[in-house]
Amino acid sequence: MKLYVHDDDAPLSTLEVEDTMTAQAVLDLRGGQGDLWIEDADDPLDGNVCVKDALGDGRHLHHSRRCRRLTVTVRYGGDTKERVFPPAATIQRVFQWATGNKGFDLSKAERAKHELGVCGSGVIAERREHVGSLAGPDCSLCLDLAPKERFEG
């Protein structure tokens, strides 16, 4: 079975595992430290769970060695919103929160015109990226909600 594994400090990798392997066995293959999370899950996998039963083939996992929770700050129009996410939360999930009624409450039309970028870097965060892969060693991540098209003059 093929797994796609996102890490705290490494690019996306693939891992071939036996269908009967537990989450702990997969974690042991990766050095035994930290937790494994199903993409967008709120809690880590129990070590005794069979990975195939929990995921199915071709699913994404996050291997977090340092953070069980991350503080994500989103800046927009001079205001900031903050929320705690698990490391396996996708940028898409953060975007939905940040543009929804508990975030900056953008209309559907306005949402379509915006994206999230890593604060101060000029890097646009890909929607499938995990916040744990972008966060700093202090378990925090700052994102800017910005227009997709910026006109300079």
C-alpha positions in Angstrom: 0.0 0.0 0.0 1.3 3.4 -0.9 1.2 6.3 1.6 2.0 9.9 1.1 3.7 11.3 4.1 4.0 15.0 5.0 6.6 15.9 7.7 7.4 18.8 9.9 10.8 19.4 8.2 10.9 17.4 5.0 9.2 17.5 1.6 6.3 15.1 0.8 7.5 11.5 0.5 5.9 8.2 -0.4 6.1 5.1 1.7 5.2 1.5 0.7 3.8 -0.5 3.6 2.2 -3.8 4.2 -1.6 -3.8 4.3 -1.6 -5.3 7.8 0.8 -2.7 9.4 -0.3 -0.8 12.4 0.2 3.0 12.8 3.0 2.2 15.4 4.8 -0.1 12.9 4.7 2.7 10.3 5.9 5.2 12.8 8.7 2.8 13.7 9.8 2.8 10.0 10.1 6.5 10.3 12.3 6.5 13.4 9.6 5.9 16.1 9.4 9.5 17.3 6.2 11.7 17.3 2.7 11.0 16.0 1.0 10.0 12.8 -2.1 11.9 11.7 -4.6 11.3 8.9 -4.9 14.4 6.8 -7.3 16.9 8.3 -7.8 14.7 11.4 -8.1 16.4 14.8 -6.3 13.6 16.7 -3.3 11.4 16.0 -3.8 7.7 15.0 -3.8 5.2 17.8 -0.7 3.0 17.5 -2.7 -0.2 17.4 -4.9 0.8 14.4 -4.3 -1.0 11.1 -3.2 1.7 8.7 -5.2 0.3 5.8 -8.4 0.2 7.8 -7.9 3.8 9.0 -6.8 5.2 5.6 -7.4 3.2 2.5 -4.9 3.2 -0.3 -3.2 6.4 -1.4 -4.1 8.6 1.5 -2.1 11.3 3.1 -0.5 11.2 6.6 1.3 13.8 8.6 4.3 12.7 10.7 4.7 15.3 13.4 7.7 15.0 15.7 7.3 18.2 17.6 3.7 19.7 17.6 0.4 18.2 18.5 -1.3 21.6 18.1 -0.3 24.7 16.1 -1.3 28.2 16.6 -2.3 29.6 13.2 -2.6 33.4 12.8 -4.2 34.8 9.6 -3.8 38.5 8.8 -6.2 40.3 6.5 -7.0 44.0 6.0 -5.2 45.2 9.1 -6.9 42.6 11.4 -5.8 39.2 12.6 -7.6 36.0 13.6 -6.0 33.1 15.4 -7.0 29.5 15.9 -5.4 26.2 17.0 -5.1 23.5 14.4 -3.6 20.0 14.4 -0.5 19.6 12.3 -2.3 17.5 9.6 -4.8 20.3 8.9 -4.6 21.4 5.3 -4.2 25.0 4.1 -7.6 24.4 2.4 -9.1 23.8 5.9 -7.5 26.9 7.3 -8.7 28.9 4.2 -12.3 27.7 4.8 -12.1 28.9 8.4 -10.4 32.2 7.7 -12.8 33.2 4.9 -15.9 31.7 6.7 -18.2 33.3 9.3 -15.8 32.5 12.2 -13.0 34.1 10.3 -13.2 37.2 8.1 -16.6 36.3 6.7 -15.9 36.9 3.0 -18.6 36.4 0.4 -18.3 33.5 -2.0 -17.2 35.9 -4.7 -14.5 37.4 -2.5 -13.3 34.0 -1.4 -12.6 33.1 -5.0 -10.3 36.1 -5.3 -8.1 35.3 -2.3 -5.4 32.9 -1.3 -3.1 32.3 1.7 0.5 33.1 1.7 3.2 32.5 4.4 3.7 35.9 6.2 6.7 37.9 5.0 7.9 35.2 2.5 6.1 35.9 -0.7 5.3 32.2 -0.8 1.8 31.1 -1.6 0.6 28.2 0.5 -0.6 25.3 -1.6 -4.1 24.1 -0.6 -3.0 20.5 0.0 0.0 21.5 2.2 -0.3 20.7 5.9 0.1 23.5 8.4 2.6 21.3 10.3 4.9 21.3 7.3 4.9 25.1 7.2 5.1 25.9 10.9 8.1 27.0 12.8 9.8 25.3 15.7 7.6 27.3 18.1 4.5 25.4 16.7 3.1 28.5 15.1 2.3 29.7 11.6 1.5 33.1 10.3 -0.5 33.4 7.0 -1.7 36.4 5.0 -5.1 36.3 3.3 -4.3 38.3 0.1 -5.8 38.9 -3.3 -4.7 36.4 -6.0 -4.0 39.2 -8.4 -2.1 42.2 -7.1 -1.6 45.3 -9.3 1.5 47.4 -8.7 1.8 50.8 -10.1 
